[in-house]
Amino acid sequence: MFIVIVTFKISSDITESILKEKFMESTGLYQDTPGLIRKNYLSDIKSNTAGGVYCFDTLENAQNWFDSERIEWLTQRYSKPEISFYNNPIVIDNISKEILS
């Protein structure tokens, strides 16, 4: 598995509720994303930062998702994102009581 962490700056006039609405508007994009296992939205209103943490099945699917069109979409919607890819060799899932590797 692979984790992608995306962060971007948001306008100082965006409230937590406005940001949550913007996030909710985009949820449909992720329901059929090839290889996406889970996405968590992030926000830190105090530092004007938001983003997401994505868990993908393969690096190829993660990189394919974050192509130039996706980066442009994020840039237009919020601001230019910072994107980092990480190998995720082990997951501890306390809901299912599983350790995945």
C-alpha positions in Angstrom: 0.0 0.0 0.0 1.0 3.6 -0.5 0.1 6.8 1.4 -0.1 10.1 -0.3 -0.2 13.3 1.8 -1.5 16.4 0.1 -1.5 19.8 1.7 -2.3 23.2 0.4 -2.9 26.7 1.7 -6.5 28.0 2.0 -7.8 31.5 2.2 -7.9 33.1 5.6 -11.6 33.8 5.2 -12.6 30.2 4.9 -14.3 28.8 8.0 -14.3 25.2 9.1 -17.9 24.9 8.0 -17.3 26.3 4.5 -14.3 24.1 4.1 -16.3 21.0 5.2 -18.9 22.0 2.5 -16.2 22.2 -0.1 -14.9 18.8 1.0 -18.4 17.3 0.9 -18.8 18.6 -2.7 -15.8 16.5 -3.8 -16.6 13.2 -2.1 -18.2 11.7 -5.2 -14.8 12.0 -7.0 -13.2 9.5 -4.7 -15.9 6.8 -4.5 -14.7 5.1 -7.8 -11.0 6.1 -7.8 -9.0 3.2 -9.1 -7.0 1.7 -6.2 -8.1 4.2 -3.6 -8.7 2.4 -0.3 -9.4 5.4 1.9 -9.2 9.1 1.9 -9.1 11.4 5.0 -9.7 15.1 4.6 -7.4 17.4 6.7 -7.9 20.9 8.0 -6.0 23.4 10.2 -7.9 26.6 10.0 -5.5 28.4 12.3 -2.6 27.8 9.9 -4.7 28.2 6.7 -3.8 24.7 5.6 -6.0 21.8 4.4 -5.5 18.7 2.4 -5.9 14.9 2.4 -4.4 11.6 3.3 -4.9 9.0 0.7 -4.3 5.2 1.0 -3.8 3.5 -2.4 -3.2 -0.1 -3.2 -0.2 0.6 -5.5 2.2 3.4 -6.3 1.1 3.3 -9.9 -2.6 4.0 -9.0 -1.5 6.8 -6.6 0.7 8.5 -9.2 -1.9 8.1 -11.9 -4.5 9.8 -9.7 -2.2 12.8 -9.1 -1.6 13.6 -12.7 -1.2 17.1 -14.1 -5.0 17.5 -14.5 -5.6 16.6 -10.8 -2.9 19.0 -9.6 -4.4 21.8 -11.8 -7.9 21.1 -10.4 -6.5 21.3 -6.8 -4.6 24.5 -7.6 -7.7 26.2 -9.1 -10.0 25.0 -6.3 -7.6 25.9 -3.4 -3.9 26.6 -4.2 -0.9 24.7 -5.5 -0.6 21.5 -3.5 2.4 19.9 -1.9 2.2 16.1 -2.6 4.3 13.4 -0.9 4.2 9.7 -1.6 5.1 7.1 1.1 5.4 3.3 1.2 2.9 2.0 3.7 4.2 -1.5 4.6 2.0 -2.1 7.7 -1.5 -0.9 8.8 -3.0 -1.5 12.2 -6.8 -1.4 12.0 -8.3 -1.2 15.4 -11.9 -1.3 14.1 -11.4 -4.6 12.3 -8.7 -5.7 14.8 -6.4 -6.5 11.9 -2.8 -5.9 11.1 -2.3 -5.7 7.3 1.0 -5.9 5.5 
